[in-house]
Amino acid sequence: MMYNRRDLLKLTIAGAATLTWGCSEQTGSRFATVFHLPGTFSRRYGDFTANIVGVLEPDIKASYQVNGSEWRKIMHSPPRIPEPFFTIELSTDDLLSGPNQVKIRCDDGDDCGEILRLDFRYDPSPVVLPRQIDWAGADLDVGGGQWETFNDSNGWRVRPKPGFETYDRLLIVTGAFPGARRIKTDMIYRGRGSSDKKRPFGFGILPMWGGRPDTDRMVPRRGWNFSLCWYYSKYGALGSEFSYKLGGDAPRWVSAYQNIDLQQDQRFFLVIEVWPERNSQSQHQRYVQRFRWRSEDSESWGEWLELADNAGGNLSEGEYAVALIAHRCQVEFGSVSVEPLSTGDGPPDCT
């Protein structure tokens, strides 16, 4: 989707902890808008980064600096991050426990003279479960795109901001943690995005989000590492996937889908469970994921659809976040619960 200068100037800064602008004496204008900056980023692990997302004024080049380190160019990478949008990806090597600061500098011309300062905190302590996220006054931790909370007859909900339903809109629900988990939420599909109307779309939950693996210093990162449960229009089905992709390499994945008759504006509920399988020596072998769903007008849950990762695992043992994903569509998510799952030596008991 293309935006003109007037559209971009209408965008607002949302959820930022501290924003200090330095303005050029020549123009007195702002050169960048930050969509989201939570007051505190929760625990990161491996390739799972803390992201700062926003947009630059048209034709502006910029750099950023993390905690006084060297300046790095802000790069773009369509279709995930086309110009003039940007995503700054901060790894655990960049982040300090407690206060952090990122500066964004305008590089337009010999001396633009503008600097945007962003202050936030990072909390690397373990994620405490169970967690219930109800979205009222939520401090959104966005992995990609622009999101918003709102209140309607179904209570507080979250969605991609209308007009921003493009490639892989990602919202972090929890920081990274190890082990089995159960996720519950409800979703309402509202329609395709305002662009890419002929392209496949999808929406759902990333029960295990491991971030974007890539080679050192590649920005933005190009890979992915996840388990996924979502509706995908290419198959007209709801399904599960495990997938890993390093940088520009071809992805590895395993998937299973179940046909459903998706109805626009229909609310449906989803339960997802993921747990590790171990061998007789208690060594990690792979993860197993299953889900079931029901529509709002039905009291009966469907059968579990279960999927095991490949032997040896596309996903290695580690810590994974929980996230929401909306891909080229408008969808609303209700409250999300994330619970620890005790599996013993086999699959969990049915819920």
Secondary structure, DSSP 8 states (H G I E B T S, - for coil): ----HHHHHH----S-SEEEE---TTT----EEEEE--SEE----TT--EEEEEEE-TT--EEEEETT---EE---BTTTB-TTEEEEEE-TTT--SEEEEEEEEE-SSS----EEEEEEEE--S---S-EEE--TT---EEEES-EEEEEETTEEEEEE-TT---TTEEEEEEEEEES-EEEEEEEEEEEE-SS-TTS--EEEEEEEE-----STT-SS---EEEEEEEEETTTTEEEEEEEEE-TTS--EEEEEEEE----TT-EEEEEEEEEEEE-TT--EEEEEEEEEEEETT-------EEEE--TT-SS-SSEEEEEEEEESEEEEE--EEEEE---TTS-----
